[in-house]
Amino acid sequence: MINKLKSKDLLGIKDLSPEEILLILDTAESLKEISTRDIKKVPALRGKTIINLFYEPSTRTRTSFEIAGKRLSADVVNISVSSSSVAKGETLKDTAKNLEAMNPDAVVIRHSSSGAPYFIAKILECSVINAGDGAHEHPTQALLDLLTIKERKKELKGLKVSIIGDITHSRVARSNIYAMKKMGMDVTVAGPSTLIPVDIKKMGVKVFTDLSKAIEGADVIIMLRIQLERQERGLFPSIREYSRLFGLNVEKLKNAKEDVMIMHPGPINRGVEISADVADGPYSLILDQVTNGVAVRMAILHLLTGGV
């Protein structure tokens, strides 16, 4: 079993081996207990500096990276792009180089442009962690999803996962497909044909445009929101029509397994892609995902900047 990641950065699931994925999950499991203590802090990253550089709005990811760093005793700096020099026209390269001049140990970046984390990783000596880049990847979300599934199912190999919704614009879907295929899982995607990439089958997934067929026999269902902000034109008739055909409710759940797990990366649009009784119901692990997000990000920060 390996005990470290091969790269100084975490840029995408596509770059990780199955052994590295398991290392991150095992490390996260061992660190998760810290968050249940009365004093939720250990000195693992004392003296280290983590910069959160978010070019897009975020609640769960940014907060969870901040909490993860602080629970490991790192100094965490959050940069709001709207009030930074970026608003004055500073380029990504100049922003990155100026931050590096302050000697951080890691930069966590979320950016609307696919490939932005790869770009700055080439010019920075410190670790770079991808917190979501365009419609490309969101590796930490896929890892926390795997941890959530592994906690319940124990084994990942052979599980059937259905990812439903706006596949074309979803970096979460892409990272999860990479991660789950690497771990031997059976992945199905479904949604309107206009929201499914034409070459998605090359990733080794099954494709449906019928929700009922897609979730039949599923161990895990991951619902995605419609990313209207990334769509240049209307790709389906209406929100009401989308919800009727692809929204998950209790009635439609009858086609899935009795112990099915319901997940969602957030933010949730209740009554659109998922009904309130499903989101808050006994099969929902949406809040477990949020909890595990802190543990996974603690693991990544520790493995990249703190040694093992």
C-alpha positions as CSV (number, residue, x, y, z in Angstrom):
1,M,0.0,0.0,0.0
2,I,1.4,3.4,-1.0
3,N,1.7,6.1,1.7
4,K,1.9,9.3,-0.4
5,L,0.6,10.9,-3.5
6,K,2.9,11.0,-6.5
7,S,2.2,14.6,-7.3
8,K,2.6,17.8,-5.3
9,D,-0.9,18.8,-6.6
10,L,-4.4,17.5,-6.8
11,L,-5.7,18.7,-10.1
12,G,-8.1,15.9,-11.2
13,I,-9.3,12.4,-10.5
14,K,-8.1,11.4,-14.0
15,D,-4.6,11.9,-12.8
16,L,-5.0,9.6,-9.7
17,S,-4.4,5.9,-9.5
18,P,-6.9,3.6,-7.6
19,E,-4.2,3.2,-4.9
20,E,-4.0,7.0,-4.5
21,I,-7.8,7.3,-4.3
22,L,-7.8,4.6,-1.5
23,L,-5.0,6.4,0.3
24,I,-7.0,9.6,0.4
25,L,-10.2,7.8,1.5
26,D,-8.3,5.9,4.3
27,T,-6.6,9.0,5.5
28,A,-10.0,10.9,5.5
29,E,-11.5,8.1,7.6
30,S,-8.7,8.3,10.1
31,L,-9.1,12.1,10.4
32,K,-12.9,12.3,10.5
33,E,-12.9,11.6,14.2
34,I,-11.2,14.9,14.9
35,S,-14.4,16.7,13.9
36,T,-16.4,14.9,16.6
37,R,-14.1,16.1,19.5
38,D,-14.9,18.9,21.9
39,I,-11.8,20.6,20.8
40,K,-11.8,20.0,17.0
41,K,-8.1,20.7,16.3
42,V,-4.8,18.8,15.9
43,P,-1.3,20.4,15.2
44,A,-0.6,18.4,12.1
45,L,-0.3,21.5,9.8
46,R,0.8,24.1,12.4
47,G,2.9,26.7,10.7
48,K,1.5,25.9,7.2
49,T,-0.3,28.5,5.2
50,I,-3.3,27.6,2.9
51,I,-4.8,30.2,0.5
52,N,-8.3,29.7,-0.8
53,L,-8.6,31.5,-4.2
54,F,-12.2,31.3,-5.4
55,Y,-13.1,33.0,-8.7
56,E,-16.7,31.5,-8.4
57,P,-19.3,31.6,-5.7
58,S,-19.1,28.7,-3.2
59,T,-20.6,27.8,0.1
60,R,-19.8,24.2,0.9
61,T,-16.5,23.8,-0.8
62,R,-14.9,27.0,0.3
63,T,-16.1,26.7,3.9
64,S,-15.1,23.0,4.1
65,F,-11.6,23.8,2.9
66,E,-11.3,26.6,5.4
67,I,-12.6,24.4,8.3
68,A,-10.3,21.5,7.1
69,G,-7.2,23.7,7.2
70,K,-8.1,25.2,10.6
71,R,-8.8,21.8,12.2
72,L,-5.3,20.8,11.2
73,S,-4.0,24.1,12.7
74,A,-3.0,25.6,9.4
75,D,-3.2,29.4,8.8
76,V,-6.0,29.8,6.2
77,V,-6.4,32.9,4.1
78,N,-9.6,33.4,2.0
79,I,-9.4,35.7,-1.0
80,S,-12.6,37.1,-2.5
81,V,-11.9,37.8,-6.1
82,S,-14.5,40.5,-6.3
83,S,-12.6,42.6,-3.8
84,S,-9.1,41.6,-5.0
85,S,-6.7,43.0,-7.6
86,V,-8.4,40.7,-10.2
87,A,-11.3,43.2,-10.2
88,K,-8.7,45.8,-11.4
89,G,-7.6,43.6,-14.3
90,E,-4.8,41.5,-12.8
91,T,-4.2,38.2,-14.7
92,L,-4.4,34.8,-13.2
93,K,-0.7,34.3,-13.7
94,D,0.2,37.6,-11.9
95,T,-2.2,36.8,-9.1
96,A,-0.7,33.3,-8.6
97,K,2.9,34.7,-8.7
98,N,2.1,37.4,-6.2
99,L,0.6,34.9,-3.9
100,E,3.6,32.6,-4.2
101,A,5.9,35.5,-3.2
102,M,4.2,35.3,0.2
103,N,5.3,31.6,0.5
104,P,2.1,29.7,1.0
105,D,2.2,25.9,1.3
106,A,-0.9,25.3,-0.8
107,V,-3.3,27.3,-3.1
108,V,-6.9,26.0,-3.4
109,I,-8.4,27.4,-6.6
110,R,-11.9,27.4,-8.0
111,H,-12.2,29.0,-11.5
112,S,-14.8,29.2,-14.2
113,S,-12.2,28.3,-16.9
114,S,-11.4,24.6,-17.4
115,G,-7.7,24.1,-16.9
116,A,-7.0,27.0,-14.7
117,P,-5.6,24.9,-11.8
118,Y,-3.3,23.1,-14.3
119,F,-2.0,26.4,-15.5
120,I,-1.0,27.8,-12.1
121,A,0.3,24.4,-11.0
122,K,3.0,24.7,-13.7
123,I,4.2,28.0,-12.5
124,L,3.9,27.6,-8.7
125,E,6.2,25.5,-6.5
126,C,3.6,25.1,-3.7
127,S,0.8,22.6,-3.9
128,V,-2.2,23.5,-6.0
129,I,-5.6,21.9,-5.3
130,N,-8.5,22.0,-7.8
131,A,-11.7,23.0,-6.1
132,G,-13.6,23.0,-9.4
133,D,-12.6,24.3,-12.9
134,G,-15.3,25.2,-15.3
135,A,-17.1,22.1,-16.6
136,H,-13.9,20.0,-16.3
137,E,-13.4,18.4,-12.9
138,H,-14.2,18.7,-9.2
139,P,-12.0,16.0,-7.7
140,T,-12.6,16.6,-4.0
141,Q,-16.4,16.3,-4.6
142,A,-15.9,12.9,-6.2
143,L,-13.6,11.8,-3.4
144,L,-16.1,12.8,-0.7
145,D,-18.8,11.0,-2.7
146,L,-16.7,7.8,-2.7
147,L,-16.1,8.1,1.0
148,T,-19.8,8.5,1.7
149,I,-20.6,5.4,-0.4
150,K,-17.8,3.4,1.1
151,E,-19.0,4.1,4.7
152,R,-22.4,2.6,3.9
153,K,-21.5,-0.1,1.4
154,K,-18.0,-1.0,2.7
155,E,-16.9,-2.1,-0.8
156,L,-17.0,0.0,-3.9
157,K,-16.3,-2.5,-6.6
158,G,-19.4,-3.7,-8.4
159,L,-21.8,-1.1,-7.1
160,K,-24.3,0.4,-9.6
161,V,-24.4,4.2,-9.6
162,S,-26.8,6.4,-11.6
163,I,-25.9,10.0,-12.2
164,I,-29.0,12.0,-13.2
165,G,-29.3,15.5,-14.7
166,D,-27.1,18.1,-16.5
167,I,-24.2,15.8,-17.4
168,T,-22.8,18.1,-20.1
169,H,-22.0,21.0,-17.8
170,S,-21.2,19.0,-14.6
171,R,-17.6,18.8,-13.4
172,V,-19.0,16.7,-10.6
173,A,-20.3,14.1,-13.0
174,R,-17.0,14.0,-14.9
175,S,-14.9,13.5,-11.8
176,N,-17.3,10.9,-10.4
177,I,-17.2,8.9,-13.6
178,Y,-13.4,8.9,-13.6
179,A,-13.3,7.9,-9.9
180,M,-16.0,5.3,-10.0
181,K,-14.7,3.6,-13.1
182,K,-11.2,3.4,-11.5
183,M,-12.8,1.7,-8.5
184,G,-14.7,-0.9,-10.5
185,M,-18.1,0.6,-10.2
186,D,-20.9,0.4,-12.8
187,V,-22.0,3.9,-13.9
188,T,-25.1,5.0,-15.7
189,V,-25.9,8.6,-16.7
190,A,-29.3,10.0,-17.6
191,G,-30.9,13.2,-18.6
192,P,-32.4,15.0,-21.6
193,S,-30.4,14.1,-24.7
194,T,-29.4,17.8,-25.0
195,L,-27.7,17.6,-21.6
196,I,-25.6,14.5,-22.3
197,P,-22.3,14.8,-24.2
198,V,-22.3,13.0,-27.5
199,D,-19.1,11.0,-26.7
200,I,-19.9,10.2,-23.1
201,K,-20.0,6.4,-23.8
202,K,-16.2,6.6,-24.4
203,M,-15.9,7.0,-20.6
204,G,-17.4,3.5,-20.1
205,V,-20.9,4.5,-18.9
206,K,-24.4,3.5,-19.9
207,V,-26.7,6.2,-21.2
208,F,-30.4,6.6,-20.7
209,T,-32.9,9.4,-21.4
210,D,-35.5,7.7,-19.2
211,L,-35.2,8.2,-15.5
212,S,-37.1,5.1,-14.4
213,K,-34.8,2.9,-16.5
214,A,-31.7,4.6,-15.4
215,I,-32.3,4.1,-11.7
216,E,-33.6,0.5,-11.9
217,G,-31.5,-1.6,-9.6
218,A,-29.3,1.3,-8.6
219,D,-27.3,1.2,-5.3
220,V,-26.6,4.9,-5.5
221,I,-28.4,7.8,-7.2
222,I,-26.6,11.1,-7.6
223,M,-28.8,13.9,-8.6
224,L,-27.4,17.0,-10.3
225,R,-28.9,20.5,-10.6
226,I,-29.5,22.1,-14.0
227,Q,-26.6,24.6,-14.5
228,L,-28.4,27.4,-16.2
229,E,-25.5,29.7,-15.7
230,R,-23.3,27.5,-18.0
231,Q,-25.9,27.1,-20.7
232,E,-25.8,29.5,-23.6
233,R,-29.3,28.7,-24.8
234,G,-32.4,26.8,-23.6
235,L,-31.7,23.0,-23.9
236,F,-35.1,21.8,-22.7
237,P,-38.6,23.1,-22.9
238,S,-39.2,24.3,-19.3
239,I,-38.2,23.7,-15.7
240,R,-41.7,22.2,-15.1
241,E,-41.2,19.7,-18.0
242,Y,-37.7,18.8,-16.7
243,S,-38.9,18.2,-13.2
244,R,-41.8,16.0,-14.5
245,L,-39.4,13.8,-16.5
246,F,-36.2,13.9,-14.5
247,G,-37.0,15.1,-11.1
248,L,-36.6,12.4,-8.4
249,N,-39.6,11.8,-6.1
250,V,-40.8,9.0,-3.8
251,E,-42.9,7.5,-6.6
252,K,-40.0,7.2,-9.0
253,L,-37.8,5.8,-6.3
254,K,-39.8,2.5,-6.4
255,N,-37.6,1.5,-9.4
256,A,-34.4,1.6,-7.3
257,K,-33.2,-0.8,-4.7
258,E,-34.8,-0.8,-1.2
259,D,-31.5,0.4,0.4
260,V,-30.6,2.9,-2.3
261,M,-28.5,5.9,-1.4
262,I,-29.6,9.3,-2.6
263,M,-26.8,11.9,-3.0
264,H,-26.5,15.5,-4.4
265,P,-23.4,17.8,-4.6
266,G,-25.5,20.9,-3.8
267,P,-26.9,23.4,-4.0
268,I,-30.3,21.7,-4.2
269,N,-33.1,23.1,-6.2
270,R,-36.0,21.5,-4.3
271,G,-38.9,20.6,-6.4
272,V,-36.8,20.7,-9.6
273,E,-34.3,17.8,-9.7
274,I,-35.3,16.4,-6.3
275,S,-38.4,16.6,-4.2
276,A,-38.3,17.7,-0.5
277,D,-39.5,14.3,0.8
278,V,-36.6,12.6,-1.0
279,A,-34.0,15.2,-0.1
280,D,-35.0,15.0,3.6
281,G,-36.0,11.3,3.5
282,P,-34.4,8.2,5.0
283,Y,-32.4,7.4,1.9
284,S,-30.8,10.8,1.7
285,L,-27.0,11.1,2.5
286,I,-26.7,14.7,1.3
287,L,-25.7,16.1,4.7
288,D,-23.3,13.1,5.2
289,Q,-21.6,14.3,2.0
290,V,-21.1,17.7,3.6
291,T,-19.6,16.2,6.7
292,N,-17.3,13.9,4.7
293,G,-16.2,16.9,2.6
294,V,-14.3,18.3,5.6
295,A,-12.6,14.9,6.3
296,V,-11.6,14.4,2.6
297,R,-10.2,18.0,2.4
298,M,-8.3,17.5,5.6
299,A,-6.8,14.3,4.2
300,I,-5.7,16.1,1.0
301,L,-4.2,19.0,2.7
302,H,-2.4,16.7,5.1
303,L,-1.1,14.4,2.3
304,L,0.1,17.3,0.1
305,T,1.6,19.7,2.7
306,G,2.0,17.8,6.0
307,G,3.7,14.5,5.0
308,V,2.5,11.1,6.2
